[in-house]
């Protein structure tokens, strides 16, 4: 939890944008359901009007409008995915954590440098950094 809080404070602006862009697919789903509901209602109403011999031009125009709204909704959802990927939060967090691990490794006293192999420490740190970022930090933004 401390890692998440630390990263939140370090990347506050990016985290807010990430949360916003992660809300977009859910909102697009709700809008998509509304569009489909209105399409079904309009088609049903047009079918009833056509059976009665009335003109259905207004319903056809409304269905075209709903089609345009559906396409715009799709583009907005795609834009949300692209903008979230552009934030590269995982890379920023991994870089910050790697720097912190390097600072710790550099501060080893000569006695500990003889005991612990610096290359091995760095490999272990890299694996730990990757696991921490993937499981903890990126997990905060995983919806599924």
Secondary structure, 3 states (H helix, E strand, C coil): CHHHHHHHHHCHHHHHHHHHHHHHHHHHHHHHHHHHHHHHHHHHHHHHHHHCCCCCHHHHHHHHHHHHHHHHHHHHHHHHHHHHHHHCHHHHHHHHHHHHHHHHHHCCCHHHHHHCCHHHHHHHHHHHHHHHHHHHHHHHHCCC
